[in-house]
């Protein structure tokens, strides 16, 4: 992009942006003639990805700011008005708006609510920050046709985002996401009103405890063994961290009501968009749990739980026999929760007809073997919990299956049907009950996980991410994927690639820029550029088929899987390095 085009876009943005904080940033960059930074801010306009609209906060079309929020909301409002003409005509359209602890989240959320209100759509706005799963729950409870949560989930502090939801309580997918973007791109004027005017005309309604209490009760209602919890809860000590996000009030409340002793990391309990104790507020990242592990050791806790800033992701760690704390991967906790839900449903005769579990394509196939044991159908979907929700919605519409659990490797789990997104709060409650159950059976969760490996085969997973920022980075990732399509690797980690699955041409799934390589052992390696961040991710789901279930087999399987993962990771790094030149 030449300098004249950059300046044209920059000046047009300054004219439109009403928030002086963001427009001044661009004015300063123009004054400094920093065209490299200006190009990065204006070479594109943010688009909806797997998580909606997400980007670094700041001035520019390629940044999260008030103007982009306003345009997105006006476009969403226009689309909703067209999608529900009857409700639009009789004035019964409504939307729910929530936000997390990130910088500017409250400002962006109120701006969103007031634009809905000005367009004749009643806006239910939470009085203060709330988790993403509660937003999904509220949409269904209030009969709203859409909803928005302002969050960037687990991203670093400089990010924020905007997740748009539909009337089923799930994030928007095709055709709605495409239709919304078309409306956003056509926006020439934005309707808004003051908070006072919106409240006085009852177009803005502030909500809190009336939804909170129902949400908490719903999370507790998913549990199978209330008598066990009542009898044994005081024997378990849980260290918990909300990572400066929204989860504190909810997880403490739900687990506390169950009688569990919850010890929250004091330095990370209060909401703070600066995330002063972590570089990334992501329970997947070991450094983010450093303070929690230290407190867990000090308190001699039985388990550690963590949620990300909008409390949809759920991370855990547990002490082994030697007192070392082991952080479980999303695949491991997903397998444990799945196993517990299925055995409990079977024991209490609560398994519905045609039960189904849904996982993303980059999630370990470990769960497939568990499903086979219980006679449950496992279904695959694209990455992003909105696709799990889409299949669940199909179940609700056609009655073909009954949803019993959903998971993805990135620490996302959903045990309930009342929420149509991953839910760290209900996952925490179910995990707490699971700890108590296996303790009543004379085992820790880690010991039971080892038993599962001996029964089903040993699974080890790794994730490799590489950032490619800027316009050139987008092209680098495109070139890398094109190269792997044209010349897929013949082997990875010393194992022959038996099959290549290109999701761009998979008849069973929507088109997506994902490649999967199937190896001799049953190991699957996936390559996927992120839909919300400037990075490409490789997922290694290695497998050593089940043997005789002995301790000797188990020890050898762990060594074999580790070496295979190391070899695959080295080969992937070569692919990344070649593309980066």
C-alpha positions, -999 to +999 in steps of 0.1 A: +000+000+000+015+034-010+017+064+014-011+083-003-036+054+002-025+050+038-030+088+045-064+087+028-076+059+050-061+074+081-077+108+075-111+092+068-108+073+101-100+105+120-131+121+106-153+093+117-138+084+151-156+102+179-134+089+206-105+113+209-082+088+225-081+067+194-082+095+168-053+113+185-032+082+181-035+084+144-029+121+143+003+115+162+014+088+138+008+110+108+028+138+125+057+114+131+053+100+095+054+065+109+041+048+078+051+013+089+028+015+119+001+033+099+001+006+072-004-021+099-033-001+113-050+004+079-041-023+055-073-042+064-105-039+084-111-064+112-134-092+102-152-119+122-132-151+128-138-182+149-142-159+179-159-129+163-141-095+161-108-093+179-077-072+177-052-050+194-068-019+209-059+015+193-068+038+164-072+024+129-095+001+109-072-029+119-076-022+156-103-025+183-117+010+190-150+028+195-156+034+158-151-003+149-174-013+178-200+012+167-199+001+130-201-036+140-231-029+163-249-008+137-244-035+111-255-062+135-286-042+144-294-037+107-291-074+101-312-083+131-340-059+121-341-076+086-338-111+100-368-107+124-392-083+105-423-093+126-406-086+159-391-054+145-425-042+135-442-049+168-412-036+189-403-069+207-367-073+195-341-074+223-304-080+228-282-088+257-248-072+263-220-083+286-183-075+291-152-087+308-124-071+328-104-058+298-095-022+293-123-003+275-147-033+278-172-013+298-170+016+274-174-006+244-203-025+260-223+006+268-218+020+233-231-013+219-262-013+242-270+023+233-268+016+196-292-013+199-315+009+219-314+037+193-323+012+167-354+001+186-339-031+200-343-033+238-308-038+253-303-058+284-269-046+298-252-063+327-246-039+356-209-050+358-185-075+342-199-111+337-186-143+321-192-152+285-212-183+293-236-162+314-242-140+284-252-171+263-274-182+291-291-148+294-300-147+257-320-179+261-335-169+294-346-135+282-357-146+247-334-121+230-326-124+193-290-115+196-263-107+221-227-093+224-200-099+249-170-076+248-139-097+255-107-110+240-108-141+260-073-153+269-053-129+247-026-105+260-037-072+277-034-051+245-063-070+229-100-067+231-128-083+211-165-084+203-184-118+201-218-116+184-244-142+194-277-153+178-311-161+193-301-197+202-274-183+225-245-194+203-220-173+185-230-164+150-220-187+121-228-188+084-249-173+069-253-148+098-216-139+102-213-132+065-245-113+064-235-092+094-202-083+078-220-072+046-243-049+067-213-036+086-195-027+054-226-008+042-229+013+073-228+051+065-244+064+097-247+052+133-277+057+155-272+061+192-287+078+222-277+088+257-279+064+286-305+086+304-327+086+273-324+049+268-333+040+304-362+065+305-377+050+273-371+015+287-349+006+257-320+000+281-325-024+311-298-031+336-296-067+347-276-086+373-288-109+402-320-120+385-298-137+359-269-145+382-289-166+406-305-187+379-271-192+363-256-204+395-285-228+401-282-241+366-245-249+371-252-268+403-282-287+387-258-305+363-242-325+391-249-362+397-240-368+433-253-341+457-252-365+486-215-373+480-207-336+478-226-328+510-208-356+529-173-351+516-170-315+503-152-303+534-124-328+528-113-311+497-093-278+493-093-261+460-070-232+450-086-211+423-075-182+402-097-160+379-066-145+364-079-110+370-111-118+351-148-124+356-148-158+371-141-150+408-176-142+420-192-171+401-167-199+408-164-189+444-202-188+447-210-221+430-182-241+447-188-224+480-225-234+478-214-270+474-195-267+506-160-268+491-131-249+506-120-224+478-088-205+483-085-178+457-051-165+447-053-130+463-030-112+438-053-123+409-087-122+425-097-086+416-107-078+379-079-058+362-075-054+325-038-047+329-033-083+341-004-072+362+007-106+374+008-124+340+020-118+305-010-138+290-041-144+312-044-179+297-049-210+318-032-230+290+000-212+297+022-226+325+035-191+336+000-179+341-005-205+369+027-199+387+012-180+416-017-205+419+007-235+420+028-218+447-003-212+468-015-247+462+017-261+475+016-239+505-020-248+513-015-285+505-045-282+482-061-312+465-065-294+432-060-262+413-085-245+390-082-215+368-105-196+344-095-171+317-108-134+318-142-142+305-144-175+323-152-197+294-119-216+295-111-239+324-076-251+334-065-275+361-035-289+379-032-317+405-004-331+428+011-365+419+023-391+444+056-372+449+039-339+455+048-324+421+020-304+405+009-316+371-009-292+347-034-311+327-039-304+290-073-295+276-074-329+260-067-347+293-093-328+313-118-332+285-113-370+285-117-371+323-149-350+323-163-370+294-156-403+311-171-390+343-203-377+327-208-410+308-202-433+337-225-412+359-253-411+333-250-448+329-250-455+367-280-433+373-299-444+342-297-409+328-282-417+294-307-403+267-316-421+235-290-416+207-265-398+230-238-377+212-206-359+222-191-332+200-154-323+196-134-300+174-113-316+146-080-306+164-090-322+197-075-355+206-093-386+194-088-400+229-125-393+236-135-414+205-124-445+223-143-436+255-175-430+234-171-464+218-171-481+252-203-464+262-221-466+229-221-429+224-217-412+190-187-388+186-192-360+161-165-337+147-168-300+140-145-271+131-124-253+157-145-229+178-172-237+202-198-220+180-195-251+157-202-274+186-232-253+194-243-254+158-244-292+158-262-292+192-288-268+177-293-292+149-300-320+174-326-297+191-342-291+157-343-326+142-342-348+173-315-370+157-293-371+188-292-359+223-263-338+234-244-350+265-210-332+264-189-310+242-152-302+243-122-287+225-085-290+233-082-253+241-096-258+276-132-256+265-160-278+279-197-277+281-217-301+304-251-283+301-276-276+274-288-242+288-256-225+276-245-226+240-208-219+245-180-233+266-184-227+303-156-226+328-180-222+358-200-253+352-168-272+343-154-262+377-184-276+395-184-309+376-146-312+381-150-307+418-176-335+420-153-357+399-124-352+424-147-363+452-160-393+433-126-407+424-114-400+460-144-421+472-131-449+449-096-447+464-080-429+435-068-394+425-077-379+392-041-385+379-043-421+389-076-426+371-062-409+340-033-434+340-059-462+342-077-447+312-044-447+292-039-484+301-074-492+289-076-471+257-041-464+246-016-437+255-023-402+241+001-372+242-006-339+226+015-308+218+007-275+202+032-253+183+023-217+175+042-192+153+032-156+151+034-138+117+023-102+123+013-076+097+003-078+061+034-098+052+026-123+079-008-130+064+008-138+031+035-159+047+009-181+064-011-184+031+021-194+013+029-220+039-006-236+037-005-236-001+029-253-001+017-280+023-013-286+001+008-288-031+036-309-015+024-325+017+052-340+039+058-377+031+066-384+068+065-366+101+086-377+131+098-407+112+063-420+106+048-422+071+019-399+063-009-423+052-036-397+045-040-360+041-073-344+050-080-310+035-109-293+053-113-270+024-126-300+004-142-321+031-178-329+022-188-333+059-177-299+072-179-263+062-148-251+043-119-241+065-082-235+060-071-266+079-049-295+069-046-328+088-019-355+084-027-390+095+003-411+105+009-449+108+004-451+146-030-433+145-013-400+153-029-369+138-011-336+130-032-306+121-022-272+107-045-243+111-040-205+108-059-187+136-091-169+127-085-142+153-048-138+157-018-134+134-005-169+140-005-204+127-010-234+150+001-270+146-016-296+168+001-329+175-023-356+188+000-386+191-012-421+200+003-454+211-023-481+207-033-500+238-012-529+249-014-553+277-022-525+302+008-533+324+030-507+341+058-518+317+037-511+287+026-478+301+062-466+308+073-477+273+043-460+256+051-427+273+086-428+261+076-438+226+049-410+224+073-384+237+100-393+211+073-392+183+061-358+194+097-345+196+104-357+161+071-343+147+078-309+164+113-308+148+098-315+114+071-288+119+098-263+129+116-270+096+084-262+077+080-229+097+116-219+091+114-226+054+083-205+051+098-177+072+128-171+048 
